[in-house]
Amino acid sequence: MDLRNKLFELSDEKYKKFHSGLCPNTDNIIGVRLPQLRQIAKEIAKGDWRGYLENCLEDYYEENLINGLVIAYAKCDVEEKLQYIKGFVPKIDNWAICDSFCNSLKFTVKNREIVWEFLQPYLDSDKEFELRFAVVMMLNYYITEEYIDVVLKCLDKISHDGYYVKMAVAWAVSICFIHFEDKTMDFLKNNNLDYFTYNKSLQKICESLRVDKDTKILIKSMKRKK
């Protein structure tokens, strides 16, 4: 059975409607759950994954996501993986593919320095999902003692009208706050974030179960008014 037929066999109509509602302007969702897509990608990655990627289909959301997951799971050296990632990033066209792909690039943990350099052009991109890719990679792998200062500087420089960039930056700021409260508090008191992104950052901090009640009261008091 070819992959596309298998995906349609695994389709769940209720999940398709649910996930389509979470991904506006994405009308090519078959309706297969992420754990099933991960399992398919892992099986492909065990075999001739290079041959698969040379001929893979990408008409449907699930096909595109599987392609990204295969790249993430494939065993190869860092330079080769980065070349495949470079080829895939322009194909990211919604937040769900972006975030699932980034979350799967676990090789970054052992290769932070080289991946950091790889991310720099994307942090300067004017394309919404290329920039979101870079931000989500930062919040997944670079909110560490070594990188927190430069991450906050990068977030402060981002200026883009795209909703999914703003939301990613706000998400990243909230994760920074959870792990490095003092540094992030200083950042919140002096930053160049736009009105929406700044206030959304505060909201996401307050939504965290890892932030205490008194701190949330303080954070709420910092909201900017138009």
N, C-alpha and C positions, 0 to 999 in steps of 0.2 A: 504494500500500500504506500502511495507517495505521501509526502508530508502534508500537503494541503488537504487531501481527503481525510487523513488522520485528524487534523485540526477540526474539520467540520464534524467528524464523528464525536469529538470531545466537547463540542459546543454546548453551552448551557444557556438557554434563552433568557432565563431570569438574570444570570450573571452578565450576559451581554447588555441587557437594558441598564443594569446597575452601573457597569463600568463605562458604558457609553455616556451615561449621565455625568460621570466624573471627568470625562475627556471631551469637552465641547469641541466642535468642528472636526471630530475624528469619526468618520462614517464608514470605516473599513474594519471594524472590530468583529471578530467571529464569535468570541465569547468563551475563551478557554482560560481557566484559572492559572495564575502565575506558578504555583508549585508544579503543575503539569508541564508548563512551558520550560521550567527549569530542568525537569527530568529529561525531557526530549533533548534539550541543548546539551546536557551532560553526556547523554548517549552518543550524540553526534561528535562531541569533542573527544570521545575515546577512539574514534575511527579516523577516517580521512577527512578531517575537518577543513583542511586547506582546499581540497577538491570541492567540498560542499560549499564553501564560501565563494568559490569562483563561479558557481552555477546556481546559487540560491535565489529563490523568489522573494520578492519584498512588496507584493501588492497589498497584503493585509497587515494589520497592526501586529498580529501574533507572529507572522513570518519575520517581520522586521525585528521584533524583540528577540526572537530565537537567534537571529543572526548576531545580534549584539551579545547575547548570553554565551553563544559558542565562542566568540572572541574572548570573552572574560574567562571561560573555563579551559580554553585550549592551553596545552603545555608547550611553551616555546620561550625563547629568550626575550628579554625586555624590549630590545630594539624592534624585533619582529612584531611583538604584541602592540607596541605603540604605533607602528605603521598601520596595523589593522584598525586600531582605535581611531587613528586619523582619518581613515577611509569611512568609518562608520558615523562619526560625529555629525557630518552634514546631513545624514539621513534621519537624525532625531527630529521629530516633528510634534512631539507632545511631552508633557511633564512626566507621564507614567513610564514611557520608554526611557527617558533621560534618567529618572531616579532609580529604576530597576537596574539599568546598565551600570550606573555609577556604583551602586551598592554591591554589585557583583565583581568589581575590579579589585579584588582583595590583594592582588599582587602588589598594589601600591604600598601596602604596609612595609614591605621589605625593600621597596625601591622609591622611597619618598622623594629623595633629592632629584633623581632623573625625571620622575613624573611631575614634580613641581615645575621644573624647567619646561616640560612639555605643555603644561597648562597655561603658561604665560600668554601666548598669543590669543587664547580663548578668553582670557580675562579682559582683553582689549577689543574683542569682537563686537560688531554692531548687530549681530544676529542673535535673536532672543534665546534660542535653545542652545547655541554654542556657549553663550555666556552663562546660561543656567547650568550647563554641563560643568563648567569650571567651578561655579559656586557650590554645586552639590558635591563635587569631588573634594573641595576644601572642607565642607562641613562633615564629610564622612571620614576623612583621613588626616586632616591637618590642624584640627583643634587640639594641639598638643603644646607642651611647655616650649618646645623649640620653635614652633611656628605661630603661636597665638598672636604675637605682636604684628607680624607681617600679614596674617590673615585679616586682622581688624583694619589694617591700612588698606588692603586690597578692597575690602567691603566698602570702605569709606569713599573710594575712588569710583565705584561703579555708578554710572548714571545712564539709565536706559528706561524707556517708557513701557517696555513689555511687562505685562502683569506677572508672567511666570518668572521673570528675573527679579522683580520686586519681592515676590513671595519667597523666592529662594534666599535672597539676601536677609529678609526678616527671619526666616527659619535659621539661617546660619548665625545671625546675631544672638538668637535665643539659645542656641547650643553653646555658643561662646560664653554666654552669661552663666549657664548651668555649670560649666567646667572652670571658668575663670571669672568669677563674679566681680572682683575688684577691678581688674583690667577692663572688663566690659562695661562696668558702671562708669568708669572714667570716659570710655568711648561714647557712651550714651549722653554724657554731659557736654560733649564737644565733638560734633561730627557733621558731615555734609549730606547725610541721608535726606531724601525728599520727605515731604509730609506723610505720605501714605506709608512708605517703607519704614520710617521711624516709628510711627504709631502701631503699625502691624508688628514690628519687633517687640514692642512693649506688650502687645496683646499675647503674642506667642510665649513670651516669658511668663506671663501670668497664667497661661494655660498649663504650664508645666507642673507636674506633681512633685518635682524636685526643688521647687522654690517655696520658701516658707511664707506664711500668711502676712507677717509684718513687712517682708520684702515686697510682696505683691502690692500692698497698700502704697508703699513708697513708689514703686514702678508706675502704678496707675496715676499717681500725682504728677508724674513727669510728662504726661500726655501733652502734645502740642495742640493748640487750638488755632483754627484758621482766622 
